Amino acid sequence: MTVDYRMCARRLLRRCVILFLVSVQFIQSKDVTMVIGEVGGAVTLPCTSDIQRLPNHLYVQRPDPNKFINGYHKTRDLPSPHPEYANRTQVDHTQGTMRLWNIRLSDEGLYECHIGYPTKNNQKNIQLRVTANYSIPNVTVACDNGSCLVTCSSDNGYPRRDVEWSLNPPLNQSHWGVVNSSGGTDPVSMLFSVFSSISINCSSEPRLNLSCAVGGALSQEHTVCRHPDISVISVISAVSVIAAVLLCFLVLVSSSKKKKAQTARGNQGGKGPASSEDSKKRNRNRVPPLILLVDTHQIILETLVN
């Protein structure tokens, strides 16, 4: 009885070993290969690196639940692809690949490649990661009473990313901070939109350059806390003083000329209307010095400011 039990145990163990070896032969590797695709783009899933031999069959499916996507069989027809993948895949059994285009967010996940050869079967697992590039961030700046509120927003991206701020020169955390940070998902495309706003105290820094980035998308650089240049203010002040002095001088000269003209008319006495008419023509053709001064002053100021 004991001998029979030992013989049965040995036979059972031998059969288990044989079954294990056969299983190893049929499923050689379950290492996961990572592949990255972009929404709306195309990607190639590499089911095998052994292209020296042509397989009897190759088919790709998604587990949990099983969805047949596409495949090839040497001797028989295969079922139709799952409706989600209809007209979006193509299998090349000579290269051991499947091409997937018009990628959607729902395509993200695990794929199983099953390849059959005359003597063994292989299985390869592929993890597809789907991404979507965020739009170039839009930056708005609003400054008032020595502080600035800066906002950064970007949309149509995946997966969810946070807004990253870059300040040059760097500011102490006590002089700036995040006021609001939020995000949402489009109900149709399922792509993310993100938003962030910061408050900056301009009293510590007269000039600050900043930009923001979302998932690799970088905004243009903006300048905040911009104060007027002291040299420009000095020049404008000097021009204003000079203009005021010139104005006073021209007023005095004009008054002096008027007095001389009145004296001359009084001395001429009754020289007729012709002299009076000539005087009126000269006055009409004369450009008032005050207008010339104002125009000159305005041109100087506009040149300095611009």
Secondary structure, DSSP 8 states (H G I E B T S, - for coil): -HHHHHHHHHHHHHHHHHHHHHHHHH-----EEEEEEETTSEEEEE--S--SS--SEEEEEETTTTEEEEEEESSS------GGGTTSEEEETTTTEEEEES--GGG-EEEEEEEE-SS-EEEEEEEEEEEB-----EEEEEEETTEEEEEEEEEEEBS---EEEEEES---GGGEEEEEEEEEE-TTT--EEEEEEEEEETTS-S-EEEEEEETTEE---EEES----HHHHHHHHHHHHHHHHHHHHHHHHHHHHHHHHHHHHHHH-S--HHHHHHHHHHHHHS--HHHHHHHHHHHHHHHHH-
